[in-house]
Amino acid sequence: MEELLKRAKILVPAKIEKIKATWLLSGDIGAPVWETRNGGREELVDGKWEKTINVYFDALMSDGTRLCSPENKLILDTVQVWAYSLRAKWTGSSLGPRRWLDTVRWGINLASWVLLHKNRFAPKEEAFKYFDKNAAQQLLSELALGGWCEALQFIPRSLVHLYTEAFGECPGEELISSPYELPESVKEKISEYLVRNGAYVDNGGGMSVSRRYFSDVLGASLTSFKSDSFRVFARQFEPGLDHPHLLLESCLDTVFPSQNTPLKIDVINRMVSEETLSAHAGCLEKFLLGRSFLPERYASGSFDVELIHAGLKSIVRRSGHHNLLPLSTGLSVLNAVVTWVFSCGDAIVEAAVYVVGKYEKIRRSNCGAAEAEVQKEKAVSFAVENWKIKSADGSDLESLKEKFGLMPLNKRVKREEIYKSPSFYLILQALVGACALSIAIMKPSRDEEIQRLKRNCLARGSGLLEGYWLDYELGKSGESGLNRSDKKPIPFLTAKAISLLQKLGEKLSVFYGDETAHAVDLFYFPSGATLHRPSDSNLGGRINSCIDVFCDFSETPLDEYGRRWYVRFHELRKFFLIMFFWDGKYHVLDAVRWMAGHTQAEHTYAYIEANMPGEELSRIEAEYVDERLIMLERNEISRGGNEGLVALYDCVCEHFGVRSIEGVRGEEYLCFLEELRADNKYSVKPYSIFSRDGGGEVSGIEIAVKFLGAKDEKYNDI
């Protein structure tokens, strides 16, 4: 910190009178908005700048004023001088436009925090002069507990306001100390008050309390109320969105909540992550560098922010653990993909080509709206009745209408019933989702690699290279920031899926008369149920929506809380790599490296890179083992028959000196599992779970563990 301050004193002018810089397109000291360049992405259109990085300084503060209010001039000037010096690199730090914006927003939140405690800091008169070491300790401690929602006391301040308005008196301490467990009588009375004051809005999934209402009451920006903990609190007054266990989104785009929908109990007890706390500490360090420019507005003397930060690391979440795709779910998805691609694919694509062709003719015919709807209905009916799905031997089975029970175009149904009688567009979406997953699950790809695929990406080899190959652009850039192209072998399933997308896109782009760059992309499919010409805007989001539809059609398993696993590319990437590795172990390491698009052929298990930071094969395997250990600890699997897993669990507990591993899961914990694996202390093997009907069909996959001399019953030494 001291070294940075010394450098800043050398770089900074003696006095900042008026700001001017090539990156500052508009704005000055005291201005409510700064318009700045966006690293060359900004554009001047008809005399107005677009795609810029803008800072809105006129933010609501915790005391009900705005930062640009005359009474807050000293605070605003201090924040803006600091923001300017940070972007001008006078502090010695070099931040990109986006990171600079995030850091300045942090400084605006800090201004709101000192105003919340204005009796202590007197910020309107002294700016940040009394923000000393003790204040920094308090701020970082509060941020560690729950981010700015905790530091700015959104929940207790909201409760006090709502209770006072509803009951005419302040709530008691027992209510304030238990804000997530309000009595029904209190929730009803507050809800009645909110109704009388028009505080509810309909977000499509149910009535929720307007965040604008809370914004006005608490003096905070609308984005401040995205905190999960605040949403849990607010759900008590949103009965249509409340759930006994889950923190539901206000509007679901899927039939069921996704696997990433958090449990309310987890949200309530969750600290911020170590990474988040580190980001807060970094922003505070950068803010304190402003003392070089306006020393009279900052506390005298320096203190070590990193030392405060280090003392708080023990109370934050240390695990960056993400949900892993269950092995059985991955297998279930793969089976469904095969069915959709081989059995339904041709019929759906041919029907879509026919329907879109008819739609475009109808649009150009200038017939009336009513007549157009009749003709469109006839086109869809003809298509779904005449194109049939195929059996394994290629023979016709049943029509699309018989298979899916397609509904008329103008019929509306409830979300939970939509897959009982789906529209034709939903069927097409599901196929696109199946095709996307067939590429992701069988050829480990990053999201952007799949989105960038061109229609001519499929090649057929001959001789020693006979088979199908995928020509794609690597997601990670090479030299000079350019993405290099590569070719990888793919199975017939993936080739078939690509050929379906090729046929669909080739025909549709002609019907639409599309000459844009998107017209040659592999993922080219109609936009919306009206089957209009698509664009590449939000292509990734549109593909994910198709995958969600496919998962609902395929009925991927629900967990005990009613959550469905809506698969994503990066999850299938892990699934592919670990299953490939488990199947062949060390004999396939180089093949894994090559298939995954790596450049270095390291033949050691512990150092095989899996493209994304932290995704070494050893780490992925450790994460799956962690899942089994947690299930054992929660009694979700029996100790009997799992002697290897039990022995590994006991070893981990002994190493960390704990009785439960829930509290130690984090980087050190996963590294320990990796070290044990690298030392051959334990090994893992997958095994198949067969259906109970005696048909011999594989219904799932699990893993068995061998630790030293102990091994699970299902572990196979052969």
N, C-alpha and C positions, 0 to 999 in steps of 0.2 A: 504493500500500500504506500509506504513512504517513498519508495523508488518511483512509483507511478506519479506521485505528487510532484516529485522533483522534476521529472520529465515534462509534466504538464506546465510547470512554471516557466520552463524554457520555451515551450511551444506557444503559450497563450499571449495575446497582445496585452499591453498594459491596461487598456480599458476597452470594454465592448460598448460602443455607442449605437451602432446600427448594424444589423446582421445582413449579410449578402453572401451568397455562394452559388456555384453552378448547379448544385443539387437542390437548392431551394427555389422552387418555381414561383411561389407566392407565399406571403406571410412575413411577419416581423415580430419584434418583441411587443407583446400585448394583443396580438391578433388571435382570434378564436380558432382559426384553422391554418395549418401549414400544409401546403401542397408541395411534395418533394418527388424527386426522380425515383424510378424503380429499377435501377440497375440496367437501363437501356430498354426496358419493356414498355415504358410510357410512350404514349402517342399523342400528337397534336392533331385534333380533328375539328375542322371548322372553327379554328381559333380557340378551342377548349382542350385542356389536357385530359386524357383518359388513361386508365391503368396506372395511376400514380399511387404513391404511398402517402397517405394523408393522416395528420395528427389533429384530432379534435380536442382542443384544450378546454372548451367551454363545458366541462363535465359537471354533473351534479355532485356536490360534496355531502359528506355525512351530516353536516349541520343545516342542510336545506338550501344553502347558497350555491352559486356556481363558481367555478374556479376563476372565470373571467369577470366576476362581480367586482366593482370598485374596491370593496372592503378587503378583497383577497389579492390586490395588486402585487403586494410584496411576495406572496407565495408564487403567483403566476410568473412574475419576472424571474424568480430564482429557478423555477422548473424550466422555463424556456431558455435561459442562458445555459443551464446545464445541458439541455437537450441539444442546443446548437453546438456547444463545445464537444459533445460526444460524437455527433455526426461529422464535425470538422476534424476529428481525430486529435484534438488538443490534449485529450486525457491520456493519449498513448494507446488507447484501445481501438481496434478496427472492427466495426460491426457492419454487416450487410444491411440493406434498407429494412428488411423485414424484422431482423433481430433488433435493430435500432428502434423501430416502432414499438415492439413488445416491451423494450426496456423503458421507453418514455412513458408508456401506459402504466408501467409499474410505478414510476415516479409520481404520476397523477394519483394513483391509489394511495401512495405514501402521504401525499398532501391531504387526502381525505382522512387518513388515519390520524394525523396530528390535529386536524380540525375536530375529530371525534373526541380527542383529549385536549381541547383548546384551553381548558382551565390550567392544565399542567404545562403546555408548550407555548402558549400565547403566540401562535403562528401568524396571526394577522399583523402583529406588531414586530415580531422577531424572526419570522420565517422558520428556519430549522435550527436556530441557535441553541435550543435546549434539547435537541435530539442527540443524546449522548450514549455512552456505552450501555447504561441501564435500559434506555429506551430501545436500543437495538436488540438487546437480549429479550425484552418483552415482545417486540414485534416478531422476531424470528421464532420465538416459542409459540406464539399464536398462529403464525403461518404454518408451523410444523403440525399443529393440531388439526387444521382444516382450511388452510389457504386464506384468501381474502374474505371468504364468507365468515370464518372464525374471527379474523383480526378486526373486521369492521362490524362484528356482532350483529349480522343480519338476522339471525334466528331469534335471539332474545329481544332485540329491538322491535322486530315484527310482532312477536307475541305480546309484548307490552302494549303496543299500539292497538292491535286487534282486540285484545281483552278489554282495554280501557274504553274503546269505542262501543263495544258490545255490552259491557256490564256497568260502565260508568265509574270504575275504580281500577286501581292497579292490581295485577295478579299477585298471588302469594308466592313466596320463595319456592314452595314445593312444585308449583307449576313451571316456574322459570327454570328450575333445575331438571325438569323432565319434559322438555318441549316436544318430544316425539311420542309421548304417551298421554295426551290430553284426554280427560273424561269425555264421554259422548255428549253430555249436556253442554260442555264448553264448546265442543266442535259444532254442535247444532246452533248454538247462540251466535257464534262468530260467523257461521255460514249464512244465517239469516241477515246479519248486518251487511255482509258482502253482497248479498242479493239486493238488498234495499239500495245499496250505493252503486249498483251496476258494475261491480268489479269482476264479473265473470265474462269469459270469452269462450267461444266454441272453436276448438282447434281441429275439429274433424273427428276426433276420437272420443270426445267427451268435454264437459264444461270444466275449465280450469280458471284459477284466479289469474287475472291479467298481471303479467310481470311489470307492465307499465304502472299499475297501481302501486306495487311494492317499490318501484323505482322512484315514484313521486314521494312516497311516504318516507323512505330511508335516505333519499338523496344519493342515488347510485345509478350507474348506467344499466341498461337492460341486460347486457351480457353478464353482469355480475351475478345474475340469479340462475346461471346454468349449473351451479354447484349441486352435486348429487345430494348432499346433506340438506340443502335448502329445499330441494324438490321433495325429499321425504317429509320434511316439516309441512310443506304446502299441500301435500296429498291428503292430509287430514281434513281439509276443507274442499276436497275434490272427490266426492264419493264415487263418481263414475269412473275415475282413474285409479282409485285406491285398490290395493291388492293385499291380502294377508301377509305375503312374504316378499313379493317382487316390487321393485321400483320401475313401474311401467312407463314407457314413453307416452306422451300425450296423444300421439297419433301413430298407430302401427301401420306399416306398409306390408306386413306379412300376416298370415293367419294366426300365428302364435308368437309370443315374445321370443327373441333370439337367445342363444346361449350366452351372449354378452350382457343380458339384462341383469343388473346386480340385485342381490338380496338386500332388503332394507337393513337388516341387522348388520350386514357387512359394511354398509355405507356409514351407519351410525358410529360404528366402532373403528372406522378406518382413518388412520393418519395419512398425511400426504406421503408420497414416495421420496426416497432419498434423492432421486434425480430432481424432483420438483423443489425440494428444500435447497438443494445446491443451486438451482436457478435463482431462487429468491435471494440467497446469500450473494450470488454474483451480481445481481441487480443493485443490491444495497451497496456493495463495494464500488460499483460504477457511480452511483449517486453521490457517494461521499467524496468522489474526486472533484465535485463541483466546489469544494472548499478552496481550491486554488484560485478560482475566479471571483468568488464572493465570500471571502473568509468571514466577514462580519455577519453573515446570515447562517453560518454553520457553527456547530459546537467547537470550541477550542480544544486542541489536543486530539490525538488520534487513538484508535483502538483497533484491535485485530478482529475483523469480522469472521475470518476463517476459524479462529479459536472458538468463537461463540457457535459457529456452525458445527464444528467438530463435537462440541458438547451436547448437541441435540440429535446427532445421528442415531443414537441408541433408541430414540422414541419413535422414529419414522419407519415407514414400510421399507424394508430392505429388498424385497423381492420384486423384480420386474416380471414375475411369472404370468404368462398368458395361458388361457385355456388351450389345451391340446385337443386336437380332433381325436375322439375315441377311435380305437382301431376298428371296432365293430361298425361304427358309423361310417368310417371311410370305406370299408368293404361293402356296406349297404349302398352307399352312393355309387360306387363303381358298378355294382350289379344293375342298379337302376339306369345308369348311363348307357350300359350295353343294350338294355332293352329299348330305350328311347332311340338311340342312334340306329340300331340295326332293324328293329321291328317297325318303328313309327316314322323314322326320319324321312324316307323317300315320299311317303304319302303326304306328310305335313308340308314339305317343301313344294311338291308339285301342286298341292291345293293352294298354298300361299301365292305361288306364281300366277295361278289362274285367277284367284280372287283379286290380287293387286292389279293385274292387267284389266280386269273388268271395272274395278273402282276408278282407275285412271280414265278409261273410256267414258264412264258415267260423268266424271267431273268435267270432261271436255265437251259433253253433249249439251250442256246448258238446259237440262230438263229441270223441272221444279223440284223443290226440296222433298216433297212427299213422294213423288215418282222416283227420285234418286234413292230414297230409303228402301222402297219396294224392290228396285232392281238390285241394290246391294244385298238385300236379304236373300233374293233368289240366287245370286252368285255364291254366297256362302253356303246356302242349303245344297246347291248342286255339288259344290266341291266336297263337302263333308260326307255326302251320301255316295259319291262315286269313287273317291280314293280310299284304298283299303290298306290296313297295316299288314305286315308280313309275318309269317311263321319262321321258325329257324331254318327250314329248308327253302324259303323264298316264296312259298305259296300264299295266296291271299287268305286272310282270316275274316276280319270284320271291318266295316267302314269306320271312318273317324267318328261319325255320329253315333254308331253303335258302341264304340269303345268309350267315348268321353261324354255322351249325352249333351251335345252342344246346345246352347241356349240362343234364342233370338238376339239380334244386335241391341235392341232397345230395352231389353228386360233388365231390371235391377234386382239384385239379390243381396242378402246380408253377407258380410265378409266370410263368416264361418261356413256358409253354404255355397260359396262361389265355385268351389272345386267339384261340387256335386253336379253342376250343370254349367261348365265354363264357356266363356266366349272363345271364338276362334283365335283371337289375338293372344289369349292366355296360353293356348296350346302351342302357338308359334314361339312365344317367349320361353316356355318350358324346354322346347327343343334347342333353342339358342343356348340356354343355360346348360343343357346336357352336353352340347358340342364344346362349349367353353371348358367345362370340367373334364371332358375327355382329353383335351390338350393339357390341362394343368395337372391332372392326376397321373398321366402316363409319361409326360415329359416335363421335368421340373422347371417351371417358368415363373418369372416375376410378373406382377400385374401389368406393368408397362410393356413387357415383351409380348404378351398376348394381345393387348390393345393395339399395338403397332403392326401386327401381322398384316401382310398384304395378301391380296387374293391369289397371287401366283406363288405363294410360299411353299407349295407342295411339289416335291420332285420325286421321280422314280429312278432308282439306281439300276445298274446292270452289272453282271459279272460278280466280282468279289463284293461290290457295293450294292448288290441287288436288294430291293426293298424300298420302303418309303422314307423320305428325308424331309425335315422341316427347315426351311431357310428363314431365319429370324434375326432381329437386331437385338444384341445383348442389352439388358437393362442397365448395367453398370458401364459408365463411360470409360473409354480408354484414354490414350494420349490426346492432348489438346481439347479435352471435353467431348470428343466425338464418340459415338456408339458404333462399335464394329459389328459386322454381320458374322453369322456363324451358321453351320448346318449340323443337325443332329438327327440320328435315326429315330423313327417313331413306329409304333405298332399299327396294325391294320385298323384297329378301332379308331385311333386318332386320325389316320388318313381318311377313313370313311366320314368322320365328323367334319373334317376340313372340306371334303368334296361336297357335302351337303351345303355348307356355308358358301362355297364357291358358286354352286348352281343358283342358290337363292340370290346372292348379291349380283351376279352377272345379269340375270334376267331383270331384277328389280331396278338396277341402275339405268337400264335401257328404257323401261317403262316410265321412269321418273324424268328421263332426259337429263340426268345428273352429270355434270362435267366438273364437279368440284374434286378436290384431292381425296375426299372421303369416299368417292365413288369406286375407288380401287382397293379399299380396305377389305379385309376378310370379314370382319364383323360389320356387315351392312344389312340392317333389317329395319322394317317399318317403325315409324315413331307413333306410338299410341294406338288405341283401338280403332281410330279412323284410318289407320294404315297410310299416313302421310309420309312424304319423303324425309328420310332421316338426315341428321347432320352429325359431325363428330363432337359436338358439344356434350360434355359429360358422358362420353362413351363408356368410361369405366363404371359410372353409376348405373347406366342402362344395362350393361352386362351383368352387374351384380343383382339388379332387379330381376333379370331373367333367371339367374341362379336361384334366387329366393323362390320364384314361382316353381321352378323345377323341384326344389326341396319340399315344397308343400305338396306338389303332385306325388312325389316319391314317398311322402310321409316318413321322412327321417325321424328317428326315435325322439320322444319327448322325455325330459327328465322328471324327477319327482315334483318339481314346481311348475310343470307345464311349459317348459322352454324347449324350443326346437333348435337343432343345430343347422343354421344356415351357413353353408360352407363358403370359405373364401380361398383364393388361389394360394396365399402363403401357407394356409393350413394344409392344403393338399400337397404343397411342395415338401413340407416336413414329413408328411405321411409317406410320400413316394420314396424319399431318400432313406428314411429309416427302415421301411419294409424291404427295399432293395438291398440295403446293407445287411439286415438281419438274415435275409435269405441266402446271401453268398458270403458274408463276413469278409475276411481279408482278401479273398480271391476277386472281389468285385470293386475294391477301393478305387482302382484307377478308372474303372468304368463309371463309377459314381461321379468322380471328379470330372470326367469328360462329358457325361450326360448333363451334369449341372452347369456346364459352361465355365469351369475353372481353368486357370492357365498353368498352375504349378502342380506337377504330378508328385505330391508328397505321399509316400506309401505307408505312412504311419497313422494309426487310428486317431491318436490324440490331435493331429494337426491337419486333418482334412477340412478344408474350408468349404462351407456350404453357402457361398455367395453373399449372405446377409450377415452383418455384424452379430456375433454371439450365437450363430446358428451352426456351429460345428456339429458333426454327427455325434460326437461324444456328448455335447450339451443336449441335443435332442433326446438321446437315449437316457441321459440323466433326468430330463424332465418327465419322461414316461415312467421311469422308476420312481420318481418323486410322487407321481399320481398314485401309484400302487401303495407306497408307504403311507400316504395320507389316508387312503381308503382303509388300510389295515388299522391305523390309529383310530379311525372313526367307527370301527367295527362293521364296515361295509363289506369286508371280505373276512373269511374265517382264518384264524391262526392255524387250524388243523389243515394239513395238506399243503401249507405254504411255509415250510420250515426254513427254506432259503431266504425268503422275504423277511421272516421274523428275525432271523439271525442278523441280516443286514440292518434292520430297524434297530435292534439292540445295540449294534456297533455304532450307529449314528448317534443314538441317545447318549451312549457312554462317552463318545468323543467330545460332544458339546456339553456334557454334564447336565442334561435335562431329562425330564420324564416325558415330554411331549415335543415333537419336532415342529409343530405349528409355529412356535415362537422363534425358531431359528432359521426358517426357510429364507434364503437370500443368496447372494453371490458366493459367500464363503461356504454355505451349505452345499450348493450345486457343485462348486469346485471340489469339495471333499468327495462327493459321489464320483466325479470324473477321475480324481486321483485314485480312488479305490479301484475303479474300472481299468485305469491305465496300468495299475500294479497287479492286474489279474486277480484281485481279491474276490470279485464277483463277475458273473456273466449273465446275459439275458438271452432267452430264446422265445420266439413267438410260437403259439400253438393255436390250432383251429378249434372252434366250438361248433359242434354239429347240431342241427335241428333235432327236436325231440320226437318228431314223427317217424323216425327210423328210415327216412329217405336218403340219408347220407349227405344232405345238403349242408354246406358250411354256412352257419348263421352269424358267426362272429370270430374275432381274433382277440387273444389276450397274451400276456407275456408271463413267463415263468422265470424265477431267479435262482441262481446257485451262488451261495456265499461260502467260501472256503469249503468245508466238508459237508455243509448242509445244503439241501436243494429241495425245491418245490416238487410235488408229485408229478406235475406236468412237464417238468424239465426233461429234455431228451438229450442224453449224452452222445447219441450217435451223430 
